[in-house]
Amino acid sequence: MKKKLFSFLAIAIAMTACGRVNPFLEEWDTPYGIPPYDQIEIGDYIPAIQAGIKQQNDEIAAIVSNADTPTFDNTIAPLELSGEILDKVLGVLYNVSETDRSPELDSVMVLAIPMLSEHSDDISFNKGLYERVKAVYEADQRSLSREQQVVLKRHFDSFEREGIGLDEAAQSELREINGRIAELTQKIGNNILAESNAFAAKFGFSVSEYPTRMTTTEDRDLRRQYNEAYTMRGHNGNEYDNSDLILELVGLRIRKANILGYETPAAYTLADKMAGNPQTVDSFLDSIMVAAVGKAREELSELQSMMDEDIKAGKLPEGSKIEPWDWWYYAEKVRKEKYDLDESLTKPYFKLDNVVKGVFAAAKTLYGINAEKLEGVPAYNPEVTTYRITDENGSLVGIFTTDYFPRESKRGGAWMNNVRNQYVDADGNDVRPIVVNVANLPEYLSTDEVLTVFHEFGHALHGLLSKCTYPSVSGTGVTRDFVEMFSQFNENWAFQPELLEQYAKNERGEVIPEDLVRKINESLKFNQGFMTTELCAASMLDMKWHELKSVEGVDIDSFEAAVAEQIGLIPEITFRYRSTYFNHIFGGSGYDAGYYGYLWAEVLDKDAFSIFQNSPNGVWDLNLARIFKQTFLERGGSEDPMVLYKSFAGREPDSKAMLRGRGLID
């Protein structure tokens, strides 16, 4: 198989070299510098990566060989702008490999991953470069801007964290570990996609539709089958089984942490995050879990009462109890009873196209930006839609593309990618970003799916509105436990009545009735015991994996069962993601020892939104929105997150804001 793979790529690369220029190696004569997807061929990627690596190596060599005293301008600034070709090719490759996967692209990734891992290590272990960065870091920084100080510290800390101080033998071992980790995360992610596609082939709907099917399927045994297949993905003893791969991956992460002077992967990962250490995260999650499970038990009682009605009606046998495959179904029944809210009545008003218009309308009101659909521009798939985003004076903010519908070549979930970051180039030009939102959505959305669209556009706003100078801190270049603040903050606007009037319309153009709006907003805190328990349990599972000191004798099923018991997870609720399909932490998404960040950032987002709620001008306070935009969205990672937050709020964040926002406490 490997021989065939290399033969295929050799032919493709040879064809690229004959009679045409690799698109990645020339300027893109396309509108707004959008990648010329229609010109890019499979055989272009590897030669472009090789050329990009050579280019960046040459640029770094020039920095190191500079005889002048190291300064920010002759060391850090050119380092920030190095690797232009790599940025171009990886901005495309990483996106299409997740959204338009094919065997040919998989073959490219098999070759690219070790090359890129080795190149990254070459930079991390470049002692000449490190000495220049260190000299700048230890010099007087008072002449530097605050953004320059942050960028400089990031580069210095990165060298320290990645092992510049290790001896040659330790660095050699670390190279092997980094390469294998990159291979494993790619393989695990591919297996998850294959298992999800197998699920879709078996049942006729995608895994993204799983919550909806569990809510609407009356046949209890069929729900059980759905649940069993869904929760066993990557754990079926077939060629796509991730069990052994995960144990190997965690073992390598442990060894890497040890080499770098940390006891566990969690300690290593969290050292440069807002939380700082595993103890802080564990304490944070413990406090949430207690409140969440307490609320979930109350919800369980209501669900069981609803199930008891079906028992009395002869629909279920005596003694039936709520199981994990029953929760969604009976929760919907309770919601209909408590709030008289039926998703089948709301969905006609939430056509995807209309929701996108609502997302744009909110951004226009709050941040003064406009979205114009572009026709005839290159796209990697016919389902992709591209927009030109401009500010109030017509200046380009960035290019925004959407890819919302499921297909077999796309991994599950929803996410935001940067195809091109915002930064200022060597000539002083403000390079505007190209951002993509990807999801797996139906044409008509549930209220949860509406929130997903607003969530991902919150990430997009963070990338699009950036006004930084250096690419490493622009847009979403912030710590992992801060980045979700802005996506979750944007969710708060989805069901504001004034906005719903603009976008929530049915096929006849009728605006969603006020009574449905009221019911939606009244029900937003419904079932939050379940939702929070499920999310918090997954965060705790992530932490337990990365707090291990050894994987010797670890069995995934036993490990998960032990964690569930330890954290007090009730049997009627399972982890949001079981280990073998936990793509966030094992599939290369970068949330290892970081999945807690969704809850951590929600404290900030709910507290920030409370400031809008308490404004005399209401939640559409445009002056407050301007301050929010300037403080957070424009500044990216150019300042410490808590400094930014305190400058906006004028105080420490309220630690109880998230619990109140979810209705878990008064």
N, C-alpha and C positions, 0 to 999 in steps of 0.2 A: 504493500500500500504506500509506504513512504517513498519507494523508488518511483512509483507512478506519479505521486504528488510532485516530486522534484522534477520529473521529466515534463510534466504538464507546465510547470512554471518556467522551466528553461525555454520551452518552445514559445511561451507567451512573452517572456522577456526578450528573446531574440527577435520576435515579430515587432516589438516596440522599437527595437534599435534600428529597424530597417524602414527607412522612408518616411518617418514621421517623428515629430518632436514630442517628447513626454510632456503632457499638459502641466504637470507639477513643476517643470523646469523652465517655464516661461511665464511672462506676465499674463494675467487673465483679462482678455479683452471682452469682458462680460459686464452687464449692468451691475454696478455697485460692487464689483469684484466677487460676485457669486461664483462658486466653483463651477467649472464647465462640465457638469456631470455627464452630458451627452457625448463628450469627447474622451472621458476617462475610461480606460480599459483595465482589465484585471492585471495585465502585464506591466502596467505603469507603476504600481505601488512599490514593489520591492526595489527597482532601480531608483525611484524617487527617495525612498528611505535611505538607501545607500548614499545617494548624492547629498541628502540632507545631513546625514551623520558626518560625512567628509567636510561639508561646509561648516558645520558647527565646530568640529574639531579644529579646522583651520582658524576659525574666529577666536576660539579659546587659546590656541597656540599663540596667536598674535597678542592677545591680552597678557599672557604669561611672559612673553619675550620682550614686552615693552620695558625699556630701560629707565623710563621716568618713574619717579616716586609714585606709588599707588595712590590713586584718588578715586572718588566716586565716579567722576566723569570718564576716567580712562580704564576703569576696572568693572564697576558694578553696572553702569549704564550700557556698555557694549555687551556685557554678559546677558543682561535683560533682553536685548534685541537680537541675540544670536539665535541661529537655528530657524531662519525664516522658511526654508524649504520643508523642514520637518514639521513646523507648525501647519503649513498648508496641507501636507499629505495626511497628517494624523487628524487634523480637523475634519477631513472627509472620511478617512478610513474608520476611525472609531465610531463615527455616526452610522455609516452604511453597514458596518459589520453587525450592528445591533438592530438595525431596522430593515435591511434588505439582505439578510444572510443567505449565503449559497455555499455549496461545497467548494467552489473556486475561492470565495472570500475566506472560508475556513482555512484553506491551504495557504493563502497569503498570511493569515494571522499566525499560523504555525511557524512560518519562517520569520515573520516580523517580530514576534514577542521576544525571542532570545536576543535578537540583534539590538532591540531597543533597551532591554534590560542591561546588556553589556555596555551599551553606550551611556546609560544613566550612571552605572557604576564607574565608568571611566571618568566621568565628571566629578562624581562624589569623592573619588580617591585621587584626584589630581592635586598633588601637594603644592605644586607651583602656583596653581590658581588659588588654592586655600590660603597660602601665605600672603598673597596680594589682598584677598578679601579680609583676612585677619588684620593686615596692616591698616586698611581703611577703617575697619571696625574699632581698632584700638586708638586711632587718631582722634583729634578733636572734631566732634560732630556738630558743633554749634552752627557752622555755616550751612548745614544740610537742612532741607525742608523736612517737615514731619514725615511726609510720605517717603522721602529718601532714607530717613532713619529706619523706618519700618522695613523697607525693602532690604537695606543693608543687614539688619538683624536677621531677617529671614534667611538670607544666603549664608551668613555666618553660622546660625543655628543649624541649618540644613547639613552643612559639612560635619558639624559636631555630632548630630543625630545619626548620620548615615555611616559614621565610622572612620573618619579621616585620621583619628588618633590610634587606630588599631595597627598591629604589626602586619607584615605581609601575609603571613599564614592565615590570620583571622580575616583579613580582607579577601583573600582567595576563597575561603569557605563562605564568606558572606555573598560573594559573587555567585557561587553555585546555588546558594539558598534563594537569593533574589530571582535568579533565572527560573528555578523550579517553581517558586511561588507564582510567578507570572504565568507559567504554563498551566499550573493547577487551577488558578482562578478562571482562566479562559475555558478550560475543559469542563469545569463544574458549571459555568454559565451556559455552555453549549448543551450539556446534558439536561439542564433544567428546561431549556427551550424544547429539546427533543421530547421530554416527558410531558410537557404542557401540550405539545402538538399531538402526542399520542392520546392524551385525555380528550382533546377536541375531536379527534378522529373517532374515538369510542362513543362519545355521548352527543356529538353534534353541536357543541357550543364551546367557546373558548374559556380558559380559566378566568379571564377577566369578567365573564358573565356569571361566575360561580355564586357570588352573593345573591344575585337576582334570582337564579334558579333555586337556590336553597330557600328563598323567601316565598316563591310562587308555586313550588312543586308540592302538591297535596299528598302524593304517594310517599309514605314514610320510608318504605324499603328502598325506593329509588333515591331518596335523599341520602340514605345511608350509603348506597353505592357511590353516589357522587362524592360524599365526604371521604370515604375510604380511598377512592382513586386520587382525589385531590391531595390528601395528606400523606399519601405514600409516594408521591413523585420523587424520583431520585433515590428510591429505597426499595426497589423491586427486584433486586438481584439479577438485573439484566445488564446489557452493555452500557446503559446510561445510569447505573447505580453510582451515587456520589459518596457512599459511606466511607470507603477506604480512602478516597481522595481527600475528604474532609479531615480525617484523622491525620493523614500525612501533612496536609496544609497547616493544621494547628500545631503539629509537632515542629514543623519548620519555623513557624512564627515564634514558638517558644525558644527554639535554639537561636534565632536571630536576636530576640530580646536579650537573651543571656549574653551573647557575644557583645552586645552594645551596652551591657552593664545594668540591665533591668531584670527583675525577677520573673515578670510575666509579660505577655504581649500587651495586655491592657495597660500596665504601668508605662510601657514604652509609648504606646499610641497616645495616651492621655496627657503625657508630659507637656505637650505644647498646645493643648486645647483649653477652652475656657474652664472646664471642670478641674483640670490639673492632675487628678489622680483617681484611681479606682474607688477609693474609700468615699470620696465625695459623690461619685456617681451612684454607688451602692446605697448610700444613705438617702439620696434624692429619690431613687426608684422605690426603696422600701416604704417611704412615706406615702408615695402615690399608690402603691399596691394595696396598702391597708385600706385606704379610702375607696379605691376602685372595687376591690373584692366585697367590701361591705355593701356598696351600692349594687353590685352584681347579684348578691344574695337576695336583696329586695326584689330585683327584677326577676330572678329565678322563681320566686314565690308567685309572682303575677303570671309568669309563663306556665307554671305548673297548674295554676287554677284554670287557665285557658285550655290546657291539655285535658284536664279533668272533665271539662264540658264535652270534649270529643269522646272521652271514655263513657260518659253517661249516655251519649247519643249512639253508642255502639260502634263508633268508628275505630276505636282502639281497644285492645284487651285490658282487663282490669290490671291494675298495678303498673301501668306504663308510666315511666318517668322521663323527664327531659334529658335528652342526650345531646352531644355536640351537633348532630345533624338536625336537631329540632329547633335550635335556638333562633335562627333567622326566621323560620316559618312562623313560630308562635309569637316572636317579637313583633312581627308585622300585624298579626291579629290583635295584639294588645295595643299597638299604636293606633290601629283603626278604631278600636273601642275608646281609647283614652282621648284621642285628638281628632277623631273622625277624619283621619287623613289617609287617603288611598293613593299610592304612587301611580296607579293606573289613571288617576284623574289629573295628576300633576305633570306627568311625562309629556302629554301633547303640547304643553307650554314651554318645554325645555328641549326643543329641537337643537341639535348641536350647533348648527349655523347661527341660530339666534343667541345661544349662550356665548359664542365667540363675540358676537356683536355687543353683548352685555359686558364682557371682559374689556373690550375696547372702550366702551362708553364710560365705564368706571375710571379707566386710566386717563381718558380725555378730561373728565371732570376734575379728578384729583391732581393729575400731574401735567395736564396741558399738552398731551401728545395725541397725534392722529395716526390712523392706520389706513393705508390705501393698498388694495389688492393689486398685485402685479401680474400681468399676463405675459406669456411667451418667454419667461425667464427659465434658465436651466433648473431642473429638479431631479433628485435621485430616484423618484418614483412618481407615477402619474397621480397618486393620491395626495401628494404634497401640495400645499397652497402657500404662496409667498406674499408677504406684505412689506410695504415700505413704511417705516415708522418715522414720523417727523415731529418736530416741536411746534410751538405756537407760531414761530416766525417762518416756518417752512423748512428749516434746516434739518438735515438728515440725522436722525437718532440712531437708526440701525435697520437691519433687515431681519424680519421675523418670519419663520416658516413653521407650518403646522403639519403634523402627520398623525392623525387621530384614530384611524380605523385599524382593527386587528387584521393580521395576515400571518401566514405560517412562517414567513421569513423574519418576523419581528419578535423580539423577546417580550415577555409579559410586563405589565405595569405601566407606569407613566414617569417621564423624566424630562429634564431640560439639558441640552448640550450647547456648548459654544463651538460653532464651526470656525469662527474667528473672534478673538478677544478684542476688546477696546484697548487702545494704548496710543501713545504719541510716538511717531517714528523718528528716525535720526534727522529728518528734515523739518521736524516740528509739526508735521501733519497729524491731526487727530484721526486715527484710523477707527472707524465705527464698526461695531460688532455685527456678526451674523449669528443669530440664535435660533435654535429649533426646539419646539415642544413636541414630544412624542407621547402617544397614549394608545389605549386599546378600548375604544368606546363604541357604543351603538349610535344609531341616528337620533334616537330620543333618549334623554338622560334621566336617571334617577336623581334625587337631591344630592346623594353622595357623589355621583359622577359630575354634577354641576360644580361641586366644591373642588373636584380634581382639576377641572379646567382652570378655575380661578387659582388654585394652588400652583400649578405649573407656570401659569402666566406671571405669578408673583416672582418665581425664579427668573423668568424672562425679563421682567422689569429690572431686576437687580443687575442683569447683564447688559441690558440695552441702555439704561440711564447712566451708566458709569461715566465718570469724568476724571479718571486717573491718568497718570503719566506712564506708569510702568505696568507691563502686562501681568506680572506675578501677583499684583494686588488689585487688579481691576475687577469690576463686576462681582461675580460669585467667588472670587479668590479670598475667601475668609475661612476661619476655622470651621470644621465640620459641625460643631455643636452651636454655631451661630447662623449658618447658611439657611436653615429651615425657618428662621424667624420670618423672613420676608415672603416666602411662599404661603405660610400659614396666616400671616397678617392679611394677605390679599383675600383669603377665604371669607374674612369678616364682611366683605362688601357684597357677596353673592346674592343674598336674599334681603338686602335693604329695599323697602317698599318703593322708594323713589327710583331705584335702578330697575327693579322688576317691571315697572310701568313701561320702561324703554325696550326691554328685550324679551320678556316672557310672554310670548304671543303664540296662539295656536294657528292652524293652517288658514283659518278664516280671518286672521289678523286681530282676533279678540285678545285683549290683555287679560292676564290671569286674574280671576276674581279676588276681591279683597279678603273674602273668608278663607280662600285657599292660602293666600299669603300669610294670614294670621296663623292658620294651622301649621304651616311649614315652620314659621319662626317659634311657635310654641313647642314644636316637637324636636327642635334642634338638640336639646339636652336629653332627649329620650334615648334609652339603651346605652347611655354613656358608661355605665358600670361595666357592661360587657365590652364595649369598644376600648375603654381605657385598660381594663384587665388584660385583654388580648394583646394590646400594643405594649403595655408595661412588661408583660410576661416574656414577649419576644426580646425586649431590650435586656431583660435579666438573663435570658438564655444566652444572648450574645456575650454579656459580661462574664458569665460563668465559663463559657468556652475559652475566653481570652484571659481568664484568671487562673487557668490550669498551669501547673508547673511541669506536667508530664502527661502524655496521652497513653502511657503504658497501661494496658488492661482496660482501657476505656471502650465501652460499647455504646453506640449512639442511642439505642432505645433505652437502655438502663440509665444513661446519663440524663436524657431528657426527663425520664420518670423521676429521678432523684431531684432534679432542679424543680420540677413541678411541685413536688412535695415540700421541698425546702422553702419555696416562695409562697406557698399557700394557694396555689392555683386550683380552683375547684374543678372537679372532673367534667362538668358540663361545658367547660370552656377549654379549648386547646390553644397552643401558641399560634399567634397570627401566621408565623412561618416556622415550620419544623426545620430542623437543621439541613436536611438534604435538598431543600429548595429555598433556602434562605440566601437569595442572590445578593442582598445588600451586604452581607458579611463574608460570604464565601465565593461569590461569583464575580468579583472584581469591581463592585460598585464603590468600594472604599469606606464602608460604614462599619468595618470590624472594630469592636469596642467603641462603637460610635452610634449605634442605632438609638440609644437613649437621647440623641440629639434632637429628635422630633419633639419629645416631651420637654426637654431642657429649653429649646427655642420657643415652645408654646408658652412657657412662663413669660417670656419677653414679649411675644406677640399679643397675648391677651392683656398684659399690663399696658402695652403701648396703645392698644385699641381702647382700653378703658379711659385713656386720656382724651381720645376723640369723643367717646360717649359722654364724658363729663364736660365737654366744651359747651359754652353758651350758644355756640353756632351749630351744635349737633355734629353728627359723624361726618358731614360733608363740609367741615371747616377747612376751607381752601388754604388759609394761611398756615394752619397746622400741617396740612398735607405738603405744602411747600417746604416747611421746616423738616418734615420727615424725609422728603425726597433729597434735600440737600445734606442732611445729617447722615443718612444711611445709604440710599440708593446710588447717589453720585460718588460716594467715597469708598465703596468696596471694602477692601481689607487694608486701607491705607492708615488705619488707626486701630488701637486696641478696642475690641468690641464693647467692653464695659465702659470705656471712656466715651465712646459714641452714645451708648445707651443713656448714661447719666447726663450727657449734654442735652439729650432730647427730653428726657423725663424730669431732669432736675433733682433726681433722687435715685436711690437703689431700687431695683425692680421688686415688686411685691411677689414674694415666693408663693403666695396662695392664689395668684391670679388665674393660673391654669385650672386649678381644682374648682374654683368658682365658675370659670367659664364653661366647664364641662358639667356643672350642676352637682358635683360630688360633695361640696360643702356649701353652706349658706354664705 
